[in-house]
Amino acid sequence: MTTDGHAKYACDACRSRKMACTREMPECSRCRAQEIACVYSRSGVLRRSRKRKASLRTTEELFTTSSRSSPYQSPTSPARPAQATVTERLQRLVGREHISLQDLGRLMSEYHTVWQDPSIFDELAKNAQTHYYVFEKEQQQVWIDEMCTAVRQSQFASSSVPPNVLDSLIASKPEQIRERAWLVIFYSIALSNLNGTTSSPHSARLRSNLWLAFNDVRFLLEPSFLNIQALITMTLHAEKYLAPYACWALISKACTMLIALGIGTHAHIDPTTKKQRDALFWRLNALDKALSLILSRSPIFQRDLMNAMPLPTLEELLSTRPRSDGMPLLFEAHFDQQMYLLSRVQAEVWHCLPGQETQNVDKVRKDLQSWHTEAAKILEASALVEKPLLSVRGQTSVDLRLQILLFNYYYLDVLLMVASKDLRSQCIVPAQKLLNLLPHLGELLSDNRKETHSCMLWEWLHYPMMAFGTLWGQVISKGGASHEQSETILETLNNVPKFLERLESRHVIIGGKLKGITESIIHHVGAIYHASSPTQQRVAASDDTADPAQMQMHTYHSQTVEPFDMPSTSTDSTFNAPLEGLMPLPDDFLLDPTFDWFAWGDQTIL
């Protein structure tokens, strides 16, 4: 109470209402007028503890810092220096400085930009028109026949093209086709049959027509089997004009459409529709899991849904596959079934990526090995029976799929080993085996171009790049590969640019750029390795007058080429663009599966 008989603080009623109080005793004027009890309970100023303030400030700073850190970094992980450049991270990996490290850092930044460049999708919409182009009848008929064959072999809900759609296409009146999905399918398949060239006189017009058909909101909003089929076809056949993330967006949209149609709830669905949805689910699930691993994105189809879905039987797969003279039938059905089983393993592999269930790596590796052993036994037996009856193209198709089996197995094994700190040192062997498959795979793909859609382009690109990065990271790491292993690895790495050269026709921008990047990386890795090899060290020891810095510079200049000298065969004017202003690397790029090249936590750093 003050000396004038007033309370020091406002009464409880006025304070709760945030009103001015006269502070009269025993009751204020406001309480007296409203005839309510006037209570003065407050006796002092409520102050926040300085220690509490400091604690809150520290917590806030910790929260702000952790929100900017890698989502894979655990609280016990050693903190990385803030804003460390790629070159600085490479220097910590190698354990010393080398002039080639700066160029390697720039190459890795360029690789990241090429892989995630969203502008590639703009090529599809480039110079697009508001009307459909019309083509010569002979050429139009060739594409129509290709579409009919592809639809019959797709095993989707629509096993044939409706007559009204065929009539409109034959009459060159695409605007009369109400279902735009058929136009997306038609122009996607037509683009994939241009003999691998983007300079064809039909290329620009087909791209414009495809963009016009795709640019329809109903196509992307209305869930239907046909729209899902069109999204899958566009992903697999128009990949030349798409980026990895664009393909992931298309497949994700197709998955959500199938979920909207009621996948997994067959109580009121007729048996025919149920089989269609089940078959479509497993086709989408294989694409969903592959893209999730490639781009480190969560799968749309979760494990519980996948495990609840019945796997198509061999009889069901055979019944939906059309007979073709000289092409495998039983082998193809077995192969599809094994790929669906592999998608289950891929789901478990995804959950073993860094920051997730890494303690299950050993169990998932055993599941992967069991799958490969059983799949190889079944497919080799089927090939032994059916291959003598096939045409040359059919035999090549069988050989290609047997190689794809190993291709997937080695890639997933490397991915699991990299995810486990205890197994990282053992990943050299499966990574080398994967790269040693590339020469034969390249020949098979060249001999049978129509079989390239048995794998997505991004699988053909990413799987070798994952093994490639793993191996060259081991070569330059302090405490990584031995001298003998490094010599073998450097020789094996040369298989990658040769393989990428064969894929340039499928995506000249990405395939061509990656070829140039891998060639330059091999040169720089060789420079770094030879500068620290036992032979080089013996030469340095025998020459007491040699300057180590000059020796290192000499090694660099004798082993390298221009780091950003892209292939001269490319028609893209952006290949020699400067690196300034390129997309920055994320903080967690060392653990990004599209960029996990040297996340070796157990290496010795000088």
ABEGO torsion letter per residue (X at the ends): XBAAGBBABBBAAAAAAGBBBAGBOABBAAAAAAGBBBBBABABBBBBBAAAAAAAAAAAAAAAAAAABBAABBAABBBBBBGBBAAAAAAAAAGBBBAAAAAAAAAAAAAAAAAABAAAAAAAABGBBABBBBBBAAAAAAAAAAAAAAAAAAGBABABBBAAAAAAAAAGBAAABABAAAAAAAAAAAAAAAGGBAABAAAAAAAAAAAAAABBAAAAABBBAAAAAAAAAAAAAAAAABBAAAAAAAAAAAAAAAAAAGBGBAAABBAAAAAAAAAAAAAAAAAAAAAAAAAGBBBABBAAAAAABBBBBAAAAAAABBBBBGBBAAAAAAAAAAAAAAAAAAAAAAAABBGBBAAAAAAAAAAAAAAAAAAAAAAAAAAAAAAAABBAAAAAAAAAAAAAAAAAAAAAAAAAAAABAAAAAAAAAAAAAAAAAAAAAAAAAAABAAAAAABBAAAAAAAAAAAAAAAAAAAABBGBBBAAAAAAAAAAAAAAAAAAAAAAAABAAAAAAAAAAAAAAAAAAAAAAAAABAAAAAAAAABAABBAAAAAAAAAAAABBBAABBBAABABAAAABBABGBBBBBAAAAABAAABAABBAABBBX
